[in-house]
Amino acid sequence: MCGSQSGDNLAIATRQIDDERVRITRYDFSPGTETGWHRHEFPYAVVPLMDGVLRMVDAQGEKLVPLTAGVSYSRPAGVEHNVINAGTGAMAFVEVEMKA
């Protein structure tokens, strides 16, 4: 995932692994921070590390998505969106992009 914005309002992205098979990144969000608009090059899975609520904004509009720690979801390549922490506390997840 590659954000297209810069500044203090961005979540902290920490790349953990980037090899020929997977790219694994941890995202840490303070309240109100975001990833910035981006498009996923690969199919991916998200593993929430804590409970929280994210605002997902895409071409179809926006929606609030409650997440539960340890309850994963996956999406296909090509997804274009912005992800914002809509909660009042910190939020974090690990994203696993599958290259192969």
C-alpha positions, 0 to 999 in steps of 0.5 A: 500500500502506498499513501499519496499524502504527507504530513502529521495526519498520516498513520505510521506505517512500519514495513516488517517484511518485503520479499518476493512473496509477501509485503507485511506492514503494521499501521498505527493510527492515532484518532483521526489519522489516515493512510491517504488515498492509495491503490492496492497492487496485490490481494491483501489481508488485514489483521486488527491488533485492537478493537476500533472503528475505521472510516473507509472512503472509496469511489462508492462513498464512505462507511464506518467499519468496526474491527475486532482484534484478531478478526481478519478480513481480505480484499482483492488487488486493485482496491483504491481507498483511504482509511481513517481512524474514526474512533476516539482511541488508538487503532493498529492493524497488520496488513499482509499483501500477497505477491505470489 
